[in-house]
Amino acid sequence: MLKTLSRYRSYLVDYLLYRNIRKKNSADMHEPIVYYDVGSAGGPPPLLRFLMRDRLIDFIGFEPGSSAWARGKGWFNRLFHIPPYRELGFALGDQNKQVTLYITRHPGCSSLFTPNKDVVSAFEIHEYFEVVKTEKVDVRRLDDVILQEGLPLPEIVKMDTQGYEFNILLGLGSVLENVVCMQLETHFKEIYTGEKIFSDFAQYMNDAGFRLIEIRRQGFFGEELIEADTFWAREPRNEREEHVFDIWYQANKLPRIRSYQSVRRHVKKYFLN
């Protein structure tokens, strides 16, 4: 009962936030923001679904296999008339090649890298990472997929691919220049053998012109910070990018930052001449 009430409370918060975003942003003023979700199993959260319905967001998912959500099923989608989004059944990487997918006891821990037993064995959830079978999958560079499938260039990208995010990031190639905001799941230890960790992402993203906006803890690794969603954005270069950044910032419920003017008033009130 409490779990159900909590879920509906979350839906209500998302709906109120959506109304606020919708009030400030008219679909008539801007073309829809192109949003890529790499690892889109389960579909986007309710807030993004409302924004899709009002054509503030053009949502494109990438998930190997098929998804019932993409076909527009589910009570939430039917109740609120949420349109199906386009979902492509590709695994993505930095090269066009065939690789091994390691399927783990908990499917959500499956990866194109092998779990690093030396790291995960220290945590209670280590059994989640036990490999139960493998299969071969084809991976493609995202910049090639965009060209071959005639997709619009992404302005917002979200990745959650269990350690393979950096490889996918490399596969964006020159398309990265078009991206304004990114959400990347990153690890602070090498959970999967051969993966890049947070420090590698920080160097790469800074070199590409992105600022680190927020770190949000994820996972079930006890007190130690091992896994987090990291939020990155460029300094907006034009009015369109300011619009993209504003929608992204609000939709992800990122923390409110005190303005310079509020700080200036504080200084005038409390500092000595």
Backbone as CSV, one residue per row, in Angstrom:
resi,resn,N_x,N_y,N_z,CA_x,CA_y,CA_z,C_x,C_y,C_z
1,MET,0.830,-1.203,0.000,0.000,0.000,0.000,0.872,1.263,0.000
2,LEU,1.868,1.291,0.904,2.759,2.451,0.983,3.552,2.625,-0.305
3,LYS,3.940,1.494,-0.884,4.694,1.559,-2.139,3.842,2.160,-3.238
4,THR,2.553,1.770,-3.292,1.638,2.304,-4.303,1.419,3.792,-4.105
5,LEU,1.218,4.214,-2.846,1.024,5.637,-2.556,2.254,6.447,-2.934
6,SER,3.431,5.895,-2.658,4.672,6.580,-3.005,4.802,6.747,-4.508
7,ARG,4.398,5.714,-5.253,4.464,5.784,-6.714,3.536,6.866,-7.252
8,TYR,2.312,6.917,-6.728,1.362,7.930,-7.202,1.783,9.333,-6.778
9,ARG,2.408,9.439,-5.626,2.935,10.737,-5.207,4.020,11.187,-6.191
10,SER,4.864,10.258,-6.613,5.913,10.574,-7.582,5.305,11.013,-8.904
11,TYR,4.239,10.307,-9.341,3.549,10.688,-10.582,2.984,12.108,-10.467
12,LEU,2.410,12.427,-9.296,1.823,13.752,-9.102,2.896,14.838,-9.165
13,VAL,4.043,14.585,-8.524,5.147,15.549,-8.556,5.606,15.768,-9.987
14,ASP,5.744,14.671,-10.744,6.159,14.773,-12.146,5.136,15.555,-12.964
15,TYR,3.863,15.312,-12.698,2.829,15.999,-13.476,2.839,17.502,-13.190
16,LEU,2.998,17.868,-11.923,3.033,19.292,-11.574,4.257,19.970,-12.180
17,LEU,5.387,19.267,-12.177,6.586,19.828,-12.787,6.398,19.968,-14.293
18,TYR,5.769,18.955,-14.905,5.471,19.028,-16.336,4.595,20.243,-16.648
19,ARG,3.570,20.490,-15.826,2.695,21.639,-16.065,3.488,22.943,-16.013
20,ASN,4.449,23.005,-15.079,5.265,24.205,-14.956,6.158,24.396,-16.182
21,ILE,6.768,23.295,-16.647,7.614,23.358,-17.847,6.769,23.725,-19.056
22,ARG,5.600,23.106,-19.148,4.719,23.335,-20.306,4.251,24.787,-20.346
23,LYS,4.009,25.366,-19.181,3.552,26.752,-19.115,4.612,27.706,-19.647
24,LYS,5.877,27.396,-19.383,6.975,28.267,-19.780,7.458,28.013,-21.206
25,ASN,7.087,26.863,-21.781,7.623,26.494,-23.087,6.497,26.029,-24.002
26,SER,6.303,26.729,-25.071,5.277,26.367,-26.040,5.894,25.560,-27.171
27,ALA,5.215,24.486,-27.568,5.685,23.686,-28.698,5.655,24.484,-29.988
28,ASP,4.869,25.561,-30.018,4.793,26.395,-31.222,6.037,27.264,-31.385
29,MET,6.767,27.465,-30.294,7.926,28.360,-30.331,9.201,27.655,-30.781
30,HIS,9.292,26.357,-30.530,10.520,25.626,-30.792,10.216,24.282,-31.456
31,GLU,11.177,23.826,-32.254,11.121,22.449,-32.728,11.354,21.513,-31.543
32,PRO,10.771,20.305,-31.566,10.991,19.372,-30.448,12.480,19.113,-30.221
33,ILE,12.856,18.960,-28.972,14.238,18.640,-28.606,14.484,17.163,-28.897
34,VAL,15.569,16.852,-29.586,15.883,15.463,-29.938,16.635,14.818,-28.774
35,TYR,16.025,13.807,-28.193,16.513,13.156,-26.970,16.806,11.692,-27.283
36,TYR,18.066,11.267,-27.150,18.457,9.867,-27.340,18.599,9.202,-25.968
37,ASP,17.978,8.037,-25.812,18.148,7.239,-24.603,18.793,5.919,-25.014
38,VAL,20.070,5.748,-24.695,20.810,4.536,-25.049,20.750,3.581,-23.866
39,GLY,20.001,2.494,-24.056,19.669,1.601,-22.952,18.297,1.966,-22.433
40,SER,17.305,1.922,-23.338,15.982,2.509,-23.050,14.947,1.503,-22.578
41,ALA,15.378,0.332,-22.116,14.425,-0.669,-21.641,13.524,-0.084,-20.567
42,GLY,12.234,-0.271,-20.704,11.285,0.253,-19.726,10.716,1.600,-20.101
43,GLY,11.347,2.267,-21.077,10.824,3.544,-21.519,11.222,4.697,-20.620
44,PRO,10.934,5.915,-21.055,11.303,7.106,-20.285,10.414,7.283,-19.062
45,PRO,10.851,8.094,-18.083,10.037,8.365,-16.897,8.795,9.177,-17.273
46,PRO,7.777,9.206,-16.381,6.504,9.873,-16.702,6.650,11.308,-17.178
47,LEU,7.543,12.073,-16.562,7.692,13.477,-16.935,8.051,13.619,-18.414
48,LEU,9.002,12.811,-18.889,9.388,12.885,-20.302,8.264,12.415,-21.210
49,ARG,7.453,11.487,-20.730,6.332,11.010,-21.552,5.329,12.140,-21.801
50,PHE,5.062,12.934,-20.774,4.170,14.088,-20.967,4.767,15.075,-21.968
51,LEU,6.069,15.327,-21.863,6.724,16.257,-22.776,6.734,15.715,-24.208
52,MET,6.821,14.389,-24.357,6.718,13.760,-25.680,5.335,14.001,-26.270
53,ARG,4.322,13.811,-25.427,2.939,13.972,-25.888,2.695,15.372,-26.430
54,ASP,3.315,16.358,-25.805,3.127,17.746,-26.221,4.168,18.197,-27.239
55,ARG,4.941,17.248,-27.746,5.955,17.502,-28.772,6.999,18.526,-28.348
56,LEU,7.299,18.550,-27.065,8.456,19.300,-26.605,9.709,18.437,-26.707
57,ILE,9.507,17.105,-26.704,10.602,16.143,-26.790,10.331,15.166,-27.933
58,ASP,11.342,14.941,-28.779,11.328,13.874,-29.789,12.249,12.786,-29.252
59,PHE,11.655,11.727,-28.697,12.393,10.711,-27.942,12.722,9.520,-28.839
60,ILE,14.002,9.143,-28.885,14.453,7.990,-29.676,15.241,7.076,-28.752
61,GLY,14.790,5.828,-28.644,15.444,4.869,-27.765,16.307,3.883,-28.523
62,PHE,17.306,3.353,-27.826,18.180,2.314,-28.377,18.253,1.184,-27.360
63,GLU,17.766,0.020,-27.764,17.761,-1.140,-26.879,17.708,-2.390,-27.747
64,PRO,18.712,-3.272,-27.645,18.666,-4.513,-28.435,17.395,-5.299,-28.143
65,GLY,16.772,-5.829,-29.185,15.515,-6.545,-29.030,14.340,-5.600,-29.138
66,SER,13.160,-6.092,-28.786,11.942,-5.296,-28.899,11.464,-4.865,-27.525
67,SER,10.663,-3.829,-27.501,10.156,-3.294,-26.237,8.657,-3.075,-26.333
68,ALA,7.904,-3.592,-25.346,6.455,-3.378,-25.334,6.133,-1.902,-25.161
69,TRP,6.988,-1.188,-24.405,6.720,0.240,-24.201,6.746,0.973,-25.524
70,ALA,7.717,0.650,-26.380,7.846,1.352,-27.656,6.626,1.135,-28.538
71,ARG,5.918,0.053,-28.324,4.714,-0.215,-29.122,3.492,0.507,-28.552
72,GLY,3.701,1.305,-27.512,2.624,2.133,-26.985,1.710,1.427,-26.008
73,LYS,2.121,0.272,-25.466,1.283,-0.453,-24.527,1.519,0.059,-23.114
74,GLY,0.732,-0.445,-22.185,0.872,-0.026,-20.793,-0.252,0.920,-20.395
75,TRP,-0.752,0.744,-19.152,-1.913,1.529,-18.707,-1.600,3.018,-18.660
76,PHE,-0.376,3.381,-18.251,-0.015,4.792,-18.142,-0.093,5.463,-19.520
77,ASN,0.453,4.796,-20.519,0.454,5.365,-21.877,-0.956,5.488,-22.436
78,ARG,-1.777,4.487,-22.175,-3.151,4.528,-22.683,-3.959,5.604,-21.974
79,LEU,-3.789,5.700,-20.644,-4.565,6.658,-19.864,-4.261,8.100,-20.271
80,PHE,-2.979,8.381,-20.518,-2.580,9.763,-20.808,-2.284,9.999,-22.291
81,HIS,-2.652,9.024,-23.120,-2.511,9.170,-24.575,-1.068,9.488,-24.972
82,ILE,-0.140,8.739,-24.401,1.274,8.921,-24.713,1.582,8.187,-26.020
83,PRO,2.153,8.859,-26.999,2.438,8.193,-28.275,3.622,7.236,-28.142
84,PRO,3.671,6.186,-28.967,4.859,5.321,-28.973,6.054,6.083,-29.521
85,TYR,7.215,5.782,-29.018,8.407,6.429,-29.541,9.172,5.450,-30.427
86,ARG,10.110,5.974,-31.170,10.918,5.127,-32.041,12.030,4.490,-31.221
87,GLU,12.144,3.178,-31.314,13.192,2.465,-30.599,13.906,1.555,-31.573
88,LEU,15.235,1.674,-31.629,16.040,0.873,-32.547,16.734,-0.239,-31.785
89,GLY,16.673,-1.439,-32.316,17.205,-2.612,-31.632,18.667,-2.856,-31.900
90,PHE,19.497,-1.836,-31.665,20.930,-1.942,-31.917,21.699,-1.884,-30.606
91,ALA,22.751,-2.685,-30.514,23.766,-2.484,-29.483,24.790,-1.527,-30.068
92,LEU,25.242,-0.574,-29.265,26.122,0.480,-29.759,27.502,0.388,-29.132
93,GLY,28.499,0.865,-29.880,29.877,0.860,-29.383,30.740,1.799,-30.181
94,ASP,32.057,1.586,-30.104,32.995,2.469,-30.795,33.443,1.914,-32.135
95,GLN,33.023,0.679,-32.465,33.358,0.063,-33.747,32.157,-0.743,-34.238
96,ASN,32.111,-0.995,-35.548,31.096,-1.878,-36.105,31.673,-3.293,-36.109
97,LYS,31.223,-4.101,-35.169,31.808,-5.432,-35.021,30.869,-6.323,-34.211
98,GLN,31.236,-7.591,-34.060,30.486,-8.518,-33.222,31.243,-8.711,-31.916
99,VAL,30.512,-8.648,-30.805,31.132,-8.800,-29.483,30.307,-9.782,-28.655
100,THR,30.829,-10.139,-27.490,30.153,-11.068,-26.588,29.373,-10.291,-25.530
101,LEU,28.114,-10.654,-25.354,27.290,-10.105,-24.280,27.313,-11.088,-23.118
102,TYR,27.678,-10.603,-21.930,27.745,-11.442,-20.737,26.459,-11.234,-19.944
103,ILE,25.597,-12.241,-19.953,24.300,-12.160,-19.291,24.445,-12.673,-17.860
104,THR,24.085,-11.821,-16.905,24.311,-12.122,-15.500,23.042,-12.607,-14.811
105,ARG,23.245,-13.105,-13.596,22.110,-13.641,-12.837,21.015,-12.592,-12.673
106,HIS,21.405,-11.356,-12.384,20.453,-10.246,-12.447,20.612,-9.613,-13.826
107,PRO,19.572,-9.685,-14.686,19.710,-9.188,-16.064,20.190,-7.747,-16.155
108,GLY,19.858,-6.928,-15.143,20.251,-5.528,-15.168,21.742,-5.301,-15.022
109,CYS,22.496,-6.341,-14.672,23.950,-6.232,-14.540,24.683,-6.785,-15.762
110,SER,23.941,-7.255,-16.763,24.550,-7.798,-17.978,25.304,-6.707,-18.718
111,SER,26.399,-7.084,-19.358,27.261,-6.089,-19.988,28.046,-6.699,-21.135
112,LEU,28.604,-5.822,-21.959,29.524,-6.250,-23.012,30.943,-6.377,-22.470
113,PHE,31.133,-6.092,-21.189,32.374,-6.369,-20.474,32.110,-7.462,-19.440
114,THR,33.131,-8.198,-19.078,32.969,-9.207,-18.035,32.977,-8.542,-16.661
115,PRO,32.116,-8.981,-15.741,32.158,-8.439,-14.374,33.522,-8.682,-13.737
116,ASN,33.991,-7.694,-13.008,35.295,-7.759,-12.354,35.123,-8.360,-10.965
117,LYS,35.395,-9.638,-10.836,35.161,-10.343,-9.576,35.981,-9.756,-8.430
118,ASP,37.176,-9.257,-8.724,38.023,-8.706,-7.673,37.372,-7.500,-7.003
119,VAL,36.528,-6.774,-7.747,35.849,-5.597,-7.209,34.500,-5.966,-6.616
120,VAL,33.655,-6.649,-7.388,32.277,-6.882,-6.945,32.184,-7.868,-5.789
121,SER,33.194,-8.711,-5.605,33.145,-9.699,-4.519,33.105,-9.048,-3.145
122,ALA,33.485,-7.767,-3.058,33.493,-7.067,-1.770,32.110,-6.582,-1.358
123,PHE,31.117,-6.737,-2.222,29.788,-6.190,-1.950,28.749,-7.308,-1.849
124,GLU,27.695,-7.038,-1.078,26.669,-8.051,-0.835,25.963,-8.487,-2.117
125,ILE,25.914,-7.615,-3.094,25.195,-7.937,-4.330,26.082,-8.637,-5.353
126,HIS,27.196,-9.184,-4.921,28.134,-9.807,-5.863,27.484,-10.910,-6.691
127,GLU,26.477,-11.602,-6.112,25.835,-12.688,-6.849,25.049,-12.179,-8.064
128,TYR,24.645,-10.904,-8.024,23.963,-10.322,-9.181,24.839,-10.384,-10.425
129,PHE,26.158,-10.315,-10.229,27.095,-10.205,-11.342,27.595,-11.558,-11.848
130,GLU,27.067,-12.631,-11.317,27.489,-13.959,-11.773,27.009,-14.189,-13.205
131,VAL,27.936,-14.506,-14.107,27.591,-14.731,-15.514,26.950,-16.110,-15.659
132,VAL,25.738,-16.146,-16.231,25.024,-17.412,-16.395,25.043,-17.906,-17.846
133,LYS,25.249,-16.992,-18.791,25.379,-17.400,-20.188,25.932,-16.240,-21.006
134,THR,26.352,-16.543,-22.211,26.864,-15.514,-23.121,26.199,-15.669,-24.481
135,GLU,26.215,-14.583,-25.247,25.742,-14.653,-26.627,26.443,-13.573,-27.439
136,LYS,26.515,-13.797,-28.741,27.160,-12.844,-29.632,26.146,-11.796,-30.094
137,VAL,26.567,-10.530,-30.086,25.707,-9.439,-30.561,26.526,-8.533,-31.481
138,ASP,25.848,-7.926,-32.416,26.483,-6.957,-33.300,26.363,-5.569,-32.687
139,VAL,27.469,-4.840,-32.647,27.431,-3.462,-32.184,27.758,-2.537,-33.345
140,ARG,27.203,-1.339,-33.297,27.406,-0.357,-34.362,27.752,0.995,-33.754
141,ARG,28.526,1.761,-34.489,28.819,3.134,-34.070,27.559,3.971,-34.204
142,LEU,27.328,4.843,-33.221,26.116,5.649,-33.232,26.112,6.643,-34.390
143,ASP,27.272,7.192,-34.746,27.283,8.137,-35.868,26.916,7.452,-37.181
144,ASP,27.295,6.169,-37.344,26.898,5.411,-38.538,25.396,5.127,-38.534
145,VAL,24.858,4.761,-37.377,23.424,4.486,-37.259,22.615,5.734,-37.614
146,ILE,23.036,6.883,-37.110,22.329,8.137,-37.389,22.283,8.400,-38.890
147,LEU,23.416,8.199,-39.553,23.502,8.442,-40.996,22.664,7.436,-41.779
148,GLN,22.788,6.162,-41.444,22.115,5.109,-42.203,20.607,5.082,-41.971
149,GLU,20.172,5.446,-40.762,18.747,5.411,-40.437,18.068,6.761,-40.659
150,GLY,18.836,7.777,-41.033,18.259,9.105,-41.267,17.688,9.733,-40.012
151,LEU,18.362,9.560,-38.878,17.863,10.084,-37.602,18.247,11.554,-37.436
152,PRO,17.421,12.321,-36.742,17.816,13.698,-36.409,18.982,13.676,-35.435
153,LEU,19.823,14.676,-35.499,20.981,14.733,-34.606,20.532,14.957,-33.166
154,PRO,21.161,14.262,-32.227,20.745,14.388,-30.817,21.191,15.711,-30.206
155,GLU,20.332,16.246,-29.332,20.682,17.417,-28.539,20.863,17.041,-27.066
156,ILE,20.139,16.015,-26.636,20.291,15.453,-25.294,20.543,13.957,-25.452
157,VAL,21.517,13.434,-24.705,21.815,12.000,-24.749,21.876,11.469,-23.321
158,LYS,21.205,10.335,-23.095,21.277,9.627,-21.814,21.798,8.222,-22.098
159,MET,22.763,7.759,-21.309,23.328,6.415,-21.482,23.316,5.661,-20.166
160,ASP,22.862,4.411,-20.244,22.900,3.500,-19.103,23.113,2.107,-19.667
161,THR,24.389,1.707,-19.816,24.705,0.464,-20.528,25.709,-0.401,-19.779
162,GLN,25.752,-0.286,-18.465,26.559,-1.158,-17.622,28.031,-1.219,-18.049
163,GLY,28.668,-0.078,-17.994,30.103,-0.018,-18.207,30.551,0.246,-19.629
164,TYR,29.620,0.220,-20.595,30.001,0.384,-22.002,29.781,1.811,-22.495
165,GLU,29.434,2.711,-21.594,29.088,4.082,-21.987,30.231,4.799,-22.712
166,PHE,31.459,4.608,-22.253,32.576,5.333,-22.860,32.769,4.901,-24.310
167,ASN,32.611,3.605,-24.582,32.735,3.109,-25.955,31.668,3.720,-26.852
168,ILE,30.445,3.828,-26.332,29.350,4.429,-27.097,29.625,5.908,-27.333
169,LEU,30.171,6.560,-26.312,30.529,7.976,-26.426,31.526,8.188,-27.563
170,LEU,32.522,7.318,-27.669,33.488,7.404,-28.765,32.804,7.193,-30.109
171,GLY,31.776,6.336,-30.124,31.051,6.042,-31.361,30.186,7.184,-31.864
172,LEU,30.021,8.227,-31.036,29.309,9.418,-31.503,30.132,10.203,-32.520
173,GLY,31.459,10.101,-32.415,32.318,10.833,-33.340,32.042,12.324,-33.317
174,SER,31.983,12.917,-34.510,31.777,14.366,-34.623,30.367,14.792,-34.243
175,VAL,29.431,13.825,-34.130,28.053,14.151,-33.730,28.022,14.734,-32.319
176,LEU,29.033,14.419,-31.510,29.080,14.934,-30.142,29.023,16.457,-30.109
177,GLU,29.521,17.094,-31.164,29.520,18.556,-31.220,28.105,19.114,-31.194
178,ASN,27.117,18.337,-31.631,25.729,18.800,-31.667,25.024,18.620,-30.323
179,VAL,25.600,17.789,-29.443,24.960,17.462,-28.163,25.162,18.610,-27.176
180,VAL,24.073,18.981,-26.501,24.117,20.068,-25.522,24.226,19.527,-24.100
181,CYS,23.467,18.453,-23.797,23.399,17.910,-22.439,23.515,16.395,-22.485
182,MET,24.170,15.821,-21.476,24.325,14.372,-21.404,24.137,13.880,-19.974
183,GLN,23.544,12.695,-19.871,23.464,11.991,-18.598,24.135,10.640,-18.799
184,LEU,25.186,10.371,-18.033,25.977,9.155,-18.201,26.059,8.405,-16.885
185,GLU,25.763,7.108,-16.925,26.048,6.297,-15.744,27.540,6.011,-15.738
186,THR,28.204,6.315,-14.632,29.645,6.093,-14.517,29.947,5.373,-13.217
187,HIS,31.103,4.722,-13.199,31.543,3.982,-12.026,32.839,4.591,-11.497
188,PHE,33.031,4.508,-10.195,34.237,5.031,-9.565,35.259,3.922,-9.313
189,LYS,34.852,2.699,-9.520,35.752,1.555,-9.537,35.411,0.702,-10.759
190,GLU,36.361,-0.127,-11.153,36.202,-0.923,-12.370,35.335,-2.149,-12.076
191,ILE,34.020,-1.944,-12.053,33.084,-3.044,-11.804,33.172,-4.088,-12.912
192,TYR,33.379,-3.606,-14.133,33.529,-4.492,-15.286,34.962,-4.367,-15.813
193,THR,35.589,-5.488,-16.076,36.983,-5.488,-16.516,37.143,-4.766,-17.845
194,GLY,37.981,-3.750,-17.860,38.256,-3.018,-19.086,37.446,-1.756,-19.275
195,GLU,36.473,-1.499,-18.407,35.656,-0.290,-18.568,36.422,0.960,-18.138
196,LYS,35.990,2.113,-18.644,36.516,3.390,-18.196,35.741,3.834,-16.963
197,ILE,36.429,4.524,-16.048,35.782,4.976,-14.825,35.623,6.502,-14.845
198,PHE,35.105,7.048,-13.754,34.714,8.458,-13.729,35.835,9.398,-14.163
199,SER,37.055,9.163,-13.696,38.156,10.069,-14.031,38.392,10.133,-15.538
200,ASP,38.194,9.011,-16.231,38.348,8.996,-17.699,37.259,9.836,-18.357
201,PHE,36.028,9.709,-17.851,34.923,10.504,-18.388,35.160,11.989,-18.152
202,ALA,35.643,12.332,-16.951,35.852,13.736,-16.616,36.842,14.376,-17.580
203,GLN,37.934,13.670,-17.883,38.930,14.213,-18.800,38.355,14.378,-20.197
204,TYR,37.660,13.331,-20.665,37.118,13.350,-22.027,36.050,14.426,-22.188
205,MET,35.133,14.498,-21.231,34.032,15.452,-21.341,34.531,16.894,-21.208
206,ASN,35.491,17.134,-20.328,36.057,18.477,-20.211,36.750,18.888,-21.502
207,ASP,37.493,17.971,-22.101,38.169,18.264,-23.363,37.168,18.548,-24.480
208,ALA,35.976,17.935,-24.390,34.940,18.128,-25.417,34.093,19.375,-25.169
209,GLY,34.369,20.096,-24.092,33.663,21.342,-23.831,32.474,21.236,-22.908
210,PHE,32.366,20.126,-22.155,31.234,19.939,-21.242,31.636,20.276,-19.804
211,ARG,30.653,20.765,-19.049,30.821,21.033,-17.626,30.091,19.958,-16.831
212,LEU,30.653,19.554,-15.705,29.970,18.619,-14.814,28.964,19.400,-13.983
213,ILE,27.681,19.039,-14.121,26.607,19.782,-13.457,26.193,19.127,-12.144
214,GLU,26.131,17.792,-12.129,25.623,17.102,-10.928,26.077,15.652,-10.936
215,ILE,26.227,15.072,-9.741,26.483,13.640,-9.553,25.375,13.103,-8.655
216,ARG,24.714,12.038,-9.108,23.584,11.477,-8.362,23.855,9.994,-8.097
217,ARG,24.005,9.641,-6.824,24.352,8.265,-6.437,23.325,7.256,-6.955
218,GLN,23.818,6.101,-7.428,22.970,5.007,-7.877,23.512,3.696,-7.311
219,GLY,22.726,2.623,-7.504,23.223,1.297,-7.174,23.052,0.915,-5.714
220,PHE,23.508,-0.317,-5.396,23.348,-0.896,-4.063,24.710,-1.396,-3.579
221,PHE,25.621,-0.458,-3.377,26.983,-0.813,-2.996,27.324,-0.353,-1.585
222,GLY,26.310,-0.223,-0.753,26.556,0.168,0.625,26.942,1.634,0.737
223,GLU,27.834,1.944,1.684,28.201,3.325,1.958,29.132,3.903,0.904
224,GLU,29.887,3.052,0.236,30.890,3.551,-0.711,30.224,3.997,-2.008
225,LEU,30.670,5.142,-2.510,30.164,5.648,-3.780,30.856,4.900,-4.922
226,ILE,30.139,4.006,-5.562,30.686,3.176,-6.637,30.063,3.521,-7.980
227,GLU,28.767,3.805,-7.964,28.028,4.005,-9.213,27.189,5.281,-9.094
228,ALA,27.174,6.076,-10.160,26.406,7.320,-10.116,25.991,7.731,-11.520
229,ASP,24.865,8.438,-11.602,24.511,9.152,-12.826,25.207,10.500,-12.774
230,THR,25.921,10.829,-13.829,26.597,12.120,-13.898,25.955,12.952,-14.996
231,PHE,25.784,14.234,-14.717,25.073,15.135,-15.623,26.053,16.188,-16.151
232,TRP,26.114,16.303,-17.488,27.077,17.168,-18.147,26.353,18.087,-19.137
233,ALA,26.879,19.293,-19.305,26.268,20.213,-20.263,27.301,21.209,-20.770
234,ARG,27.099,21.645,-21.988,27.905,22.733,-22.538,27.388,24.063,-21.997
235,GLU,28.228,25.064,-22.043,27.752,26.420,-21.879,26.942,26.742,-23.130
236,PRO,25.643,27.073,-22.997,24.816,27.296,-24.198,25.460,28.298,-25.152
237,ARG,25.465,27.921,-26.445,26.119,28.744,-27.458,25.146,29.608,-28.241
238,ASN,23.850,29.395,-28.055,22.839,30.190,-28.748,21.507,30.031,-28.015
239,GLU,20.470,30.705,-28.518,19.166,30.675,-27.861,18.575,29.275,-27.839
240,ARG,18.741,28.534,-28.913,18.227,27.165,-28.965,18.848,26.307,-27.857
241,GLU,20.140,26.392,-27.686,20.813,25.587,-26.674,20.428,26.029,-25.262
242,GLU,20.127,27.298,-25.078,19.614,27.753,-23.782,18.275,27.088,-23.484
243,HIS,17.430,26.975,-24.513,16.128,26.317,-24.370,16.315,24.833,-24.034
244,VAL,17.215,24.161,-24.745,17.477,22.739,-24.502,17.978,22.532,-23.075
245,PHE,18.941,23.348,-22.671,19.510,23.227,-21.328,18.439,23.443,-20.261
246,ASP,17.582,24.419,-20.438,16.560,24.732,-19.445,15.578,23.574,-19.275
247,ILE,15.115,23.011,-20.398,14.191,21.862,-20.330,14.868,20.679,-19.645
248,TRP,16.086,20.372,-20.055,16.843,19.245,-19.494,17.062,19.421,-18.001
249,TYR,17.428,20.623,-17.584,17.716,20.903,-16.184,16.475,20.696,-15.319
250,GLN,15.336,21.209,-15.812,14.093,21.063,-15.048,13.601,19.626,-15.052
251,ALA,13.662,18.967,-16.209,13.131,17.609,-16.337,13.892,16.621,-15.469
252,ASN,15.170,16.869,-15.220,15.977,15.978,-14.380,15.992,16.407,-12.917
253,LYS,15.208,17.461,-12.596,15.081,17.932,-11.215,16.455,18.213,-10.602
254,LEU,17.295,18.851,-11.379,18.617,19.197,-10.894,18.510,20.342,-9.888
255,PRO,19.467,20.466,-8.982,19.315,21.397,-7.850,19.267,22.853,-8.289
256,ARG,18.447,23.609,-7.581,18.377,25.043,-7.834,19.683,25.702,-7.372
257,ILE,20.193,26.580,-8.192,21.428,27.276,-7.875,21.121,28.729,-7.553
258,ARG,21.696,29.233,-6.487,21.470,30.635,-6.117,22.054,31.543,-7.195
259,SER,21.305,32.524,-7.579,21.752,33.453,-8.607,22.798,34.407,-8.068
260,TYR,23.531,35.018,-8.966,24.530,36.009,-8.566,23.880,37.163,-7.816
261,GLN,22.692,37.571,-8.261,22.034,38.711,-7.625,21.687,38.410,-6.169
262,SER,21.264,37.162,-5.886,20.930,36.816,-4.506,22.183,36.838,-3.630
263,VAL,23.289,36.372,-4.175,24.550,36.405,-3.426,24.984,37.851,-3.203
264,ARG,24.814,38.667,-4.232,25.215,40.079,-4.143,24.424,40.810,-3.044
265,ARG,23.115,40.502,-2.947,22.302,41.123,-1.891,22.800,40.702,-0.513
266,HIS,23.176,39.432,-0.389,23.707,38.935,0.880,24.995,39.682,1.242
267,VAL,25.860,39.864,0.256,27.137,40.555,0.497,26.885,41.991,0.951
268,LYS,25.976,42.666,0.288,25.695,44.057,0.636,25.139,44.178,2.052
269,LYS,24.399,43.158,2.473,23.748,43.223,3.784,24.708,42.910,4.924
270,TYR,25.609,41.954,4.710,26.387,41.429,5.829,27.881,41.754,5.785
271,PHE,28.417,42.217,4.679,29.850,42.503,4.610,30.125,43.954,4.995
272,LEU,31.270,44.152,5.607,31.683,45.499,5.972,32.224,46.241,4.761
273,ASN,32.124,47.566,4.798,32.709,48.363,3.727,34.237,48.256,3.784
